[in-house]
């Protein structure tokens, strides 16, 4: 029997509600144009799968802390930044059924918005000395960038193999889910071996269903 997202989120329902409020507050800016765009982004949020993985793993590994909230916010900020930049690269006019940032405010503003989101995420971690969490997420962003470039290279040369296909999936999608699980574990204060196990859990779990997704 299929399980709904709502059922999966049930154990962390209160934490997700708190997170949504904190995340909205973290997106505010004194620059009117930027604040308008941030409001537009927040109102069109997705299913919040990434924060869900962070909170569930933290709760499993020992407990949810303020570091958990910051880790979830960091991942959402960096992930949103990559989506904004991706829409510019792909010249996409829609995201989740709504106009993309570049479609409404043009490419230059979209790129700057993506940069702003990246800087907000980095500062959130640095100002709170969340260095281990920042390292985990930074590595995931590196993997995602490499996966995107590998995909472009193979699409141009038309020489992709099944092994490379799954490596692209691992880098582009599984690496981010893996980082969510690792961040959740790290925020609970658990040991490094267990954090790595949490990361591998996220990576292998996502890879197990990713053959249904088409990266190319």
Order of alpha helices (4+ residues) and beta strands (2+ residues): alpha-alpha-alpha-alpha-alpha-beta-beta-alpha-alpha-alpha-alpha-alpha
